[in-house]
């Protein structure tokens, strides 16, 4: 099969890889209907994460089950399924508490490489969720978004304790931040402040439910949010970048007693203890337990109540994956969808 392999920073190639096979009885094989490039893929692409050997890329996926292992009981060939970027058994104590990305048996999908024609999914019964039927083609981008960026934005909103009547600020205008706006609207937020300097992303944020746009960053961005909230700060802040500046901007923009939901993959973030101590801000986040939210998100997408697939503003064939990476790296695209 064809699959995307990162050889070195900014060296993305589509190569022939071995077709996946059933390894464990709990595995399932999927023929991918669509896959995509994630903002977190840009960290190794840019060299911020070390690339020590050729690495299969991709951890977002949706497609048709072609084969299952002898131990799989709830997933069957022919179903259209979506799963998370971490495979989980969904039965351990941590999973039952709603944190499937910390499952004691978790397996990272990224190491298996979902930017390809086929994918082996471990722990299929606990990881995969089927749609009611094979969806029409126009719904596939939305279901693909559910496998990571929608579920991650949703978790960020939940971690930030978004509730009806509250003011939410969103730091980061990538796919996760934009879908955090959508999630905040669905969860009933009264005011949603999207922080963005890019007109296409501002437009999509407004379409997803943002009420205000703030273009300033850092201390100026914090001051603007304070201006919009009577000097208090937002009740809930979604942090969807993962840098020192974005994390501190999120904390400083939150009112005392408020909540920060952080889902940006952190790079060189250090929290000053005194600032955190006197902020009275709740912090919660990490790798989003997408599996917790998949049934609800699939239902919303299936019944066309939300359209998260709009974050894909560039669609390319799998063979053009390198251009998809370049477009996102250069901020010419919010998120690239790849068709195998």
N, C-alpha and C positions, 0 to 999 in steps of 0.2 A: 504494500500500500504506500501511498504518498503521505509524508508527514513533515512538519516544520521542525527544524533543528537549529539551535543557536550554537555557533562554533566559537564566537568571540564577540565582544561588544560591537554592535551594529553589523554583525555578519550572520544574517538569517538566510537559511537555505531550505528549499523544499526537496526532500530526498526520498528515495525508496527505503522504506523500513519494513521489517518483518511484520506480517499480519499478526495481530494478537490472537492468542488461543486461550482456552480455559485452563487455568493453572490450579485454582482451588475450586472445590465443589460449590462454593458460595459466589463464584464469579458469574458475570453476565457479559456478553459481547454486544456491542451496539454499532450499527451503521449510522454514522453521524449525518444528520440532516443539515446541521449548521454548527459552526464553532466560531471563535472570535479571539481578538487580541484584548488583553486586560491591561489596565493601567499599571498593575503590579508587574506585568511582563516587561515593562519599560525599565524597571530597576536593573535587572541583569543586562538588558539591551543597551543601556547607557553606561554600563560598567560600574554602577553603584553596588551591585551584588557581584561577587567574583564568579567568573565563568572559567572553570578549570578543565572542562572537557566538553565535547559536543553533547548538547542536552536537548532531548525532545521538549517541545513547548506546548503550553495550553492546558487549562484546567476547567474550562466552561464548555458545556456540551448538552445536546438534546438530539434524540434520534430514535431509530427503530431497533428494538431488541432482535438479534439474529440467532442467538444461542444462549442457553443458561446451563450452569453446572447442576450436578445431581442433587446438591443441597439447597437449591433455590426453590422456594415454594410459592411466592406471591407474585413474581414477575415471570412473564412468559413471552416467547418469541412472537413478534408481530405488534407488540405494544409500543406506543410512542412514550418515551420516558425522559425525565429530567432528573439530574442528581447534583449533589454539592461537590465542591472542590476538595473536600475530604470525604472519603468513604467511611461509613460508621455502621456499627451493628444495630444501633437504635434501640438496644435493649439493656446496655450496661447502666449502672447507677448514674453516671455522668450524662449519658444520653437522655435518660428518663427525666433528668432535671432540666433538659432543654439545651444542653451544650454539646451537641453532636460533634463539633469540630475538635473537641477534647476527648472524644471517645477513647477508652483505654485500648481499643483495637484499631484505631483510625489508620487509614492509608491515604497518603497524599496522591491526588490524581495528577498533579503537575509532573511528577516523576514518570508517569505513564504516557504523557503527551497527548492531549485532547485535540490539538490542532492537526488533525489527520482525517483519514477516511473512516477508520474504525477505532474503537476504544474498548479495552477491557476494564470493567468496573468491578472492583472487589466488593464483598459484603453487599451484594445486589439487593437483597430483601430489605436491608436497613437503609440503603442509600438512595435507591431509585423510587420515584413516584410516577405513576402512569397517568396520562390524561384519559378522559372518558372514552375517547376514540382517537384515531389518527387525525390531527388537526389540519385545517386548511393552511396553505402555504403562508398566507399573510399573518398567521398567528405564531409562526415558528420564531421570528425574532423576539417576540415577547417571552415565549417559554425559554429561549436561550438566555435572555437577560435574567430570568428567575434563578438560573443555576449559580449565579454569583452576584452581579452588581445590584439587582433588585433586592435579593435577599439580604445583601450586605447593607444597602441603604435602609431597608426596613429594620434590620437589627439596630443600626445606628439610631434610628428614631425611637425605637423601644428602649434602648439603653439610655437615651437622653430623656426618657420619661415624658415623651410628647403626649399631650392629652388635649381634649377639647378646651378651647378658650385660651390656650397658651401661645406665647410668642416663641418662635423657633428661629435660630440663625444657623445657616449652613456654610461651613468653611470648606471650600473646594467645589469647583464647577466641572469636574469630570463626571463620568457616568454614575459613579456611586453617589456623589454629592447631589446630582440632578435627581436621581431616584430617591435620595433621602428627602428631597422636596416633595416628590410624589407621595412618599410614605407619610410624611408629616401631614399632608393634606388629607389623606385617607384616614389618619388617626385623629383628625378633628382640630388640628391647630388653627387658631384664629388668624395669626399673622406669621408669615414665613419670609424671612429675610435671606435672600441668596446673595452670596458674595462672589462677584464675577466681573472680570474686565472684558469679556469676549462676547460680542453682540449675539452670535448664533446661540451660545450657551445661555445668555440672558433670556433670549426669546423662548428657548425650550423650558427654562426654569419657570417663566411666567405661565407657559402653557400647562406645566405640571402643577401649578398652584401657588407659586411665589407671589407675595403681595408687594414686596420691596426688593430693589436691587442696590447693593452697596459695592462700589468699585474700588474703594480704598482697601489697603492691606495693612497688616501689622498694627502699630499703635493707632494710626489714623483710622483703620477699619474698626478697631475697638471703640474709638471715640464716636464714630458715626453710629454704631449700634447703640451706644449709650444715649446718644441724641434721640434716637428713634424710640427709646424705651424709658423716657423720663429720667434718664441718668442711672437706671438700675441695672441694665443688661437683660439679656434674654433669659426666659425660664429654662429653655433647652437649647443646647448647641450641638450640632453634628460636626465632627471633625473627620474629614474624608481625604486627607492629604498624607500626613505622616512625617512632616518635618518639624524641626524645633519651632520655627516661626508659626506654623499653622496650629500646633498644639497650644502654644502660649496665647495665641490670638483667641483660640476657642475658650480657654480657661478665663482669660481676662474679660471676654465678652459675656460671660455668664454671671447672673446676679447671685448674691449669697443665697445658699439653699437650692440653687439650680443644679442642672445635670448636664454633663458633657458625655456624649456617646462617641467614642473614638474608634474608627475602623480603618483609617489610613495605615498602611503597613509602616511602622515606625522605623526611621533611620536617623541614628544619632540624636535621639530625643532624650533630654535630661530635664527633670522637673525640679526647680528650686524648692527646697523644702519649706522655706519660710513663706513664699508666695502661695504655695498649695495650702499650707496650714491656715493662713489667715483669709483664704478665699471663701471658705465654707462651701466649696463646690464638690458635688459628687462626680466621680469619674468611673465610667464603666465602658468596656469595649473589648477589642481583640478580634480574632478571626471569627467572622459571623457564623453562627450555627444555622446556616441556610436551611438545612433539613427540617428544623423546627417550623419554619414558615411555609415550606413548599406546598402543602395541601391547600392552605388558604390562598396563596398567591396564584396557584394553578387555577383555582376556582374563579378568581377575579379576572384572570386573563381569558379563560375559556368563555366566560359570559360577557366578555368585552367591556368590563367595567373600568379597566385600566389598560393602557397601551404603553408598557415600558420599552417595547421594541423601538420606540422613536429615538432612543439614545444612539442607535446605529445609524450614523449619517454617512457611512461609506461601506459599500458591499463589494467584495472582490472574490474571484475564484481562489481556491486554496493555493494554486501555483503562484499567485501574486502576493503572497503573505508578506514578503519583504517590503513592498510598497505600503501595505497596511500598517506595518510597524513604523515606517518613516513618517507616514501621515499623522499618526498619533504622537510620535516624538516631536514633530514640528508643529503640533497643535492645529493641523489642517483638518483633523477629524476628531470627534469626541470619542467614537468607538468604532472599530472595524469589524464587520461581520464577514466571515469566510465561508464560502460554499464549497464543500469537497467535490 
